[in-house]
Amino acid sequence: TIMSFTNDLKLPTYEELECPVVNISSPALRAGSFYLAKHCDLQFKEFMLCRQVRME
């Protein structure tokens, strides 16, 4: 199925998209990225499998 945008789609407002800036250094972000990647590993693999099946 191909997803398309319709008038029923509710987009967030600018106020909902605003978030505070986090002052953190690059090494700390890089160190945390490994934990985030490990946490999302199953969802990423499932997404890539579905993507591969769709292209076939």
C-alpha positions, 0 to 999 in steps of 0.5 A: 500500500502506498501512503498518501497525505490527506486532509485528515492528517493531523500535523503537530503545531509549532508549539508542540515541536519546540523543545529545549536545547540540550547542552551536551558534548559530541563524545557524550552523544557518541557514547549514548548512540550505541545504547540507543542503537541497541535499544532500536535494533529489533525495530530497525531490523524489522523495518529493513526486512519489510523494506526489502520485501516491498522492493521484491 
